[in-house]
């Protein structure tokens, strides 16, 4: 009986602790969503009056469309370039044994440990020295400096479990290098590629420090949110924040659906 009672107490404490952690993480997000539906300019709980007017204004605002377009363009380009570079970088990191590999493994991950504000300032000074005008294009490059190493690390986790015998068997059966890459290497590494792509997109979409130093006259969603919080706050701030969180959640949900579909297809075969 004492053992059963201790087990129930332990499970109860685990549930309470889990709920506290979830509440700590998600209550601020819920507050943002609630504020976006409030009629009043500043958030007050309970909500005195509800409205969807701010979402209508966001949909009709040309500035909001430009912000989303800029952020989306930067995030998509960063994702594509990062996945391509990180794919080959991960193979060099974890798949092949070559002279200088250990030095490469240390150097390629170094940008992750730099504070983003310091990295952004360094890039801004470098752009100024070489005479490059900052814009959303330079923001793509700045984001990649920090994000590519992260994607390499994510893909390397999958690459470490890669069995070289699979490629060797394909070569023995007469497959070309391109066929091995397309039919063996890419399918095996696809979970890491998808995960890395999602991380790259979300990290780029929500990046503020690097964008602040590298976008110049252009502006991304995080920069606009910060500027409005510092001065000129409007209810459009929580509205755009809620839309950003909703888009990220939708992306993760779609990625999970794709993973389930791929898993079901593999089980059938």
Secondary structure as a PSIPRED ss2 file (coil, helix, strand):
# PSIPRED VFORMAT (PSIPRED V4.0)

   1 X C   1.000  0.000  0.000
   2 X H   0.000  1.000  0.000
   3 X H   0.000  1.000  0.000
   4 X H   0.000  1.000  0.000
   5 X H   0.000  1.000  0.000
   6 X H   0.000  1.000  0.000
   7 X H   0.000  1.000  0.000
   8 X H   0.000  1.000  0.000
   9 X H   0.000  1.000  0.000
  10 X H   0.000  1.000  0.000
  11 X H   0.000  1.000  0.000
  12 X H   0.000  1.000  0.000
  13 X H   0.000  1.000  0.000
  14 X H   0.000  1.000  0.000
  15 X H   0.000  1.000  0.000
  16 X H   0.000  1.000  0.000
  17 X H   0.000  1.000  0.000
  18 X H   0.000  1.000  0.000
  19 X H   0.000  1.000  0.000
  20 X H   0.000  1.000  0.000
  21 X H   0.000  1.000  0.000
  22 X H   0.000  1.000  0.000
  23 X H   0.000  1.000  0.000
  24 X H   0.000  1.000  0.000
  25 X H   0.000  1.000  0.000
  26 X H   0.000  1.000  0.000
  27 X H   0.000  1.000  0.000
  28 X H   0.000  1.000  0.000
  29 X H   0.000  1.000  0.000
  30 X H   0.000  1.000  0.000
  31 X H   0.000  1.000  0.000
  32 X H   0.000  1.000  0.000
  33 X H   0.000  1.000  0.000
  34 X H   0.000  1.000  0.000
  35 X H   0.000  1.000  0.000
  36 X H   0.000  1.000  0.000
  37 X C   1.000  0.000  0.000
  38 X E   0.000  0.000  1.000
  39 X C   1.000  0.000  0.000
  40 X C   1.000  0.000  0.000
  41 X C   1.000  0.000  0.000
  42 X C   1.000  0.000  0.000
  43 X C   1.000  0.000  0.000
  44 X C   1.000  0.000  0.000
  45 X C   1.000  0.000  0.000
  46 X C   1.000  0.000  0.000
  47 X C   1.000  0.000  0.000
  48 X C   1.000  0.000  0.000
  49 X C   1.000  0.000  0.000
  50 X E   0.000  0.000  1.000
  51 X C   1.000  0.000  0.000
  52 X C   1.000  0.000  0.000
  53 X H   0.000  1.000  0.000
  54 X H   0.000  1.000  0.000
  55 X H   0.000  1.000  0.000
  56 X H   0.000  1.000  0.000
  57 X H   0.000  1.000  0.000
  58 X H   0.000  1.000  0.000
  59 X H   0.000  1.000  0.000
  60 X H   0.000  1.000  0.000
  61 X C   1.000  0.000  0.000
  62 X H   0.000  1.000  0.000
  63 X H   0.000  1.000  0.000
  64 X H   0.000  1.000  0.000
  65 X H   0.000  1.000  0.000
  66 X H   0.000  1.000  0.000
  67 X H   0.000  1.000  0.000
  68 X H   0.000  1.000  0.000
  69 X H   0.000  1.000  0.000
  70 X H   0.000  1.000  0.000
  71 X H   0.000  1.000  0.000
  72 X H   0.000  1.000  0.000
  73 X H   0.000  1.000  0.000
  74 X H   0.000  1.000  0.000
  75 X H   0.000  1.000  0.000
  76 X H   0.000  1.000  0.000
  77 X H   0.000  1.000  0.000
  78 X H   0.000  1.000  0.000
  79 X H   0.000  1.000  0.000
  80 X H   0.000  1.000  0.000
  81 X H   0.000  1.000  0.000
  82 X H   0.000  1.000  0.000
  83 X H   0.000  1.000  0.000
  84 X H   0.000  1.000  0.000
  85 X H   0.000  1.000  0.000
  86 X H   0.000  1.000  0.000
  87 X H   0.000  1.000  0.000
  88 X H   0.000  1.000  0.000
  89 X H   0.000  1.000  0.000
  90 X H   0.000  1.000  0.000
  91 X H   0.000  1.000  0.000
  92 X H   0.000  1.000  0.000
  93 X H   0.000  1.000  0.000
  94 X H   0.000  1.000  0.000
  95 X H   0.000  1.000  0.000
  96 X C   1.000  0.000  0.000
  97 X C   1.000  0.000  0.000
  98 X C   1.000  0.000  0.000
  99 X C   1.000  0.000  0.000
 100 X C   1.000  0.000  0.000
 101 X H   0.000  1.000  0.000
 102 X H   0.000  1.000  0.000
 103 X H   0.000  1.000  0.000
 104 X H   0.000  1.000  0.000
 105 X H   0.000  1.000  0.000
 106 X H   0.000  1.000  0.000
 107 X H   0.000  1.000  0.000
 108 X H   0.000  1.000  0.000
 109 X C   1.000  0.000  0.000
 110 X H   0.000  1.000  0.000
 111 X H   0.000  1.000  0.000
 112 X H   0.000  1.000  0.000
 113 X H   0.000  1.000  0.000
 114 X C   1.000  0.000  0.000
 115 X C   1.000  0.000  0.000
 116 X H   0.000  1.000  0.000
 117 X H   0.000  1.000  0.000
 118 X H   0.000  1.000  0.000
 119 X H   0.000  1.000  0.000
 120 X H   0.000  1.000  0.000
 121 X H   0.000  1.000  0.000
 122 X H   0.000  1.000  0.000
 123 X H   0.000  1.000  0.000
 124 X H   0.000  1.000  0.000
 125 X H   0.000  1.000  0.000
 126 X H   0.000  1.000  0.000
 127 X H   0.000  1.000  0.000
 128 X H   0.000  1.000  0.000
 129 X H   0.000  1.000  0.000
 130 X H   0.000  1.000  0.000
 131 X C   1.000  0.000  0.000
 132 X C   1.000  0.000  0.000
 133 X C   1.000  0.000  0.000
 134 X C   1.000  0.000  0.000
 135 X C   1.000  0.000  0.000
 136 X H   0.000  1.000  0.000
 137 X H   0.000  1.000  0.000
 138 X H   0.000  1.000  0.000
 139 X H   0.000  1.000  0.000
 140 X H   0.000  1.000  0.000
 141 X H   0.000  1.000  0.000
 142 X H   0.000  1.000  0.000
 143 X H   0.000  1.000  0.000
 144 X H   0.000  1.000  0.000
 145 X H   0.000  1.000  0.000
 146 X H   0.000  1.000  0.000
 147 X H   0.000  1.000  0.000
 148 X H   0.000  1.000  0.000
 149 X H   0.000  1.000  0.000
 150 X H   0.000  1.000  0.000
 151 X H   0.000  1.000  0.000
 152 X H   0.000  1.000  0.000
 153 X H   0.000  1.000  0.000
 154 X H   0.000  1.000  0.000
 155 X H   0.000  1.000  0.000
 156 X H   0.000  1.000  0.000
 157 X H   0.000  1.000  0.000
 158 X H   0.000  1.000  0.000
 159 X H   0.000  1.000  0.000
 160 X H   0.000  1.000  0.000
 161 X C   1.000  0.000  0.000
 162 X C   1.000  0.000  0.000
 163 X C   1.000  0.000  0.000
 164 X H   0.000  1.000  0.000
 165 X H   0.000  1.000  0.000
 166 X H   0.000  1.000  0.000
 167 X H   0.000  1.000  0.000
 168 X H   0.000  1.000  0.000
 169 X H   0.000  1.000  0.000
 170 X H   0.000  1.000  0.000
 171 X H   0.000  1.000  0.000
 172 X H   0.000  1.000  0.000
 173 X C   1.000  0.000  0.000
 174 X C   1.000  0.000  0.000
 175 X C   1.000  0.000  0.000
 176 X C   1.000  0.000  0.000
 177 X H   0.000  1.000  0.000
 178 X H   0.000  1.000  0.000
 179 X H   0.000  1.000  0.000
 180 X H   0.000  1.000  0.000
 181 X H   0.000  1.000  0.000
 182 X H   0.000  1.000  0.000
 183 X H   0.000  1.000  0.000
 184 X H   0.000  1.000  0.000
 185 X H   0.000  1.000  0.000
 186 X H   0.000  1.000  0.000
 187 X H   0.000  1.000  0.000
 188 X H   0.000  1.000  0.000
 189 X H   0.000  1.000  0.000
 190 X H   0.000  1.000  0.000
 191 X H   0.000  1.000  0.000
 192 X H   0.000  1.000  0.000
 193 X H   0.000  1.000  0.000
 194 X H   0.000  1.000  0.000
 195 X H   0.000  1.000  0.000
 196 X H   0.000  1.000  0.000
 197 X H   0.000  1.000  0.000
 198 X H   0.000  1.000  0.000
 199 X H   0.000  1.000  0.000
 200 X H   0.000  1.000  0.000
 201 X H   0.000  1.000  0.000
 202 X H   0.000  1.000  0.000
 203 X H   0.000  1.000  0.000
 204 X H   0.000  1.000  0.000
 205 X H   0.000  1.000  0.000
 206 X C   1.000  0.000  0.000
 207 X C   1.000  0.000  0.000
 208 X C   1.000  0.000  0.000
 209 X H   0.000  1.000  0.000
 210 X H   0.000  1.000  0.000
 211 X H   0.000  1.000  0.000
 212 X H   0.000  1.000  0.000
 213 X H   0.000  1.000  0.000
 214 X H   0.000  1.000  0.000
 215 X C   1.000  0.000  0.000
 216 X C   1.000  0.000  0.000
 217 X C   1.000  0.000  0.000
 218 X C   1.000  0.000  0.000
 219 X C   1.000  0.000  0.000
 220 X C   1.000  0.000  0.000
 221 X H   0.000  1.000  0.000
 222 X H   0.000  1.000  0.000
 223 X H   0.000  1.000  0.000
 224 X H   0.000  1.000  0.000
 225 X H   0.000  1.000  0.000
 226 X H   0.000  1.000  0.000
 227 X H   0.000  1.000  0.000
 228 X H   0.000  1.000  0.000
 229 X H   0.000  1.000  0.000
 230 X H   0.000  1.000  0.000
 231 X C   1.000  0.000  0.000
 232 X C   1.000  0.000  0.000
 233 X C   1.000  0.000  0.000
 234 X C   1.000  0.000  0.000
 235 X C   1.000  0.000  0.000
 236 X H   0.000  1.000  0.000
 237 X H   0.000  1.000  0.000
 238 X H   0.000  1.000  0.000
 239 X H   0.000  1.000  0.000
 240 X H   0.000  1.000  0.000
 241 X H   0.000  1.000  0.000
 242 X H   0.000  1.000  0.000
 243 X H   0.000  1.000  0.000
 244 X H   0.000  1.000  0.000
 245 X H   0.000  1.000  0.000
 246 X H   0.000  1.000  0.000
 247 X H   0.000  1.000  0.000
 248 X H   0.000  1.000  0.000
 249 X H   0.000  1.000  0.000
 250 X H   0.000  1.000  0.000
 251 X H   0.000  1.000  0.000
 252 X H   0.000  1.000  0.000
 253 X H   0.000  1.000  0.000
 254 X H   0.000  1.000  0.000
 255 X H   0.000  1.000  0.000
 256 X H   0.000  1.000  0.000
 257 X H   0.000  1.000  0.000
 258 X H   0.000  1.000  0.000
 259 X H   0.000  1.000  0.000
 260 X H   0.000  1.000  0.000
 261 X H   0.000  1.000  0.000
 262 X H   0.000  1.000  0.000
 263 X H   0.000  1.000  0.000
 264 X H   0.000  1.000  0.000
 265 X H   0.000  1.000  0.000
 266 X H   0.000  1.000  0.000
 267 X H   0.000  1.000  0.000
 268 X H   0.000  1.000  0.000
 269 X C   1.000  0.000  0.000
